[in-house]
Amino acid sequence: MPSTKHVHDYSDGVFARGERSDREIAWERYTTIPMIILSFLFILSFSILVLDDLKFFAPIEKVLTGIILFVWAAFWVDYCARFTLSQNKRSFFRHNLIDLISLIIPFARPFLLLMYLARLRVFRGRNGSSLRARVVAYLVSFAIMYIYVMSLLVYLAERNAAGATIVSYGDSVWWAMETISTVGYGDMIPVTITGRVYAALLMLGGIVIVGATTGTVVSYLGERIQTMHKRKVEDDATHPDNDQHGNGSH
């Protein structure tokens, strides 16, 4: 008998991924946890290379660089394997742009951690409350990751620049916090072109985070109001004598 291929809808996560074949599902079942571990390993190695001002880890810098390159290669293998195993190549390409961007732009790779977490069953669900819970989890995770990574990049670009005001990682984190929250005290600003490019990306990310947070809160409040109204209508329909008794004369 000819084998039957099953197509699975992968739209139950926050980020829709189109359709997956059985072989792609099997690949992700065995690679998700290892790729999450490799993502953490990439973040750790990159952080040490940037923050090791005292050269405490100088003897193993080549090892850390090798780890980063190995993880990069692993990401390429994972992407190519999933692309090969996917049944709808166009849908896969369209719904995995973040994965592809992270392979081209190395500093975007830490955000793949959020993509791999999306594969886990605990981050899936179909009702409104589950969706909002995932959105909140993604927003918080993305904000923390975004601030951390952009702080590293700005610190790397600014720390040795002439006239720089961001001269420590603590300065960079403080600047990133006030920038992404749209406060912008102006006490510290990037002076290099690279630092200002990162600053622009941080501002755009802050707008997205604030907008998504506002939309999530409005959605939650709207659903709560609808739920309370529905319960009141059901109570009135179930106990119609309550209002008459309450409004009648004793």
Secondary structure, DSSP 8 states (H G I E B T S, - for coil): ------EEE--SSSS---EEEHHHHHHHHHHHHHHHHHHHHHHHHHHHHHH-TT-TTGGGHHHHHHHHHHHHHHHHHHHHHHHHH-S-HHHHHHHTHHHHHHHHSGGGGGGHHHHHHTTSGGG---SHHHHHHHHHHHHHHHHHHHHHHHHHHHHHHHTTSTT-S--SHHHHHHHHHHHHTT----SS---SHHHHHHHHHHHHHHHHHHHHHHHHHHHHHHHHHHHHHHHHHHHHHH-HHHHHHHHS--
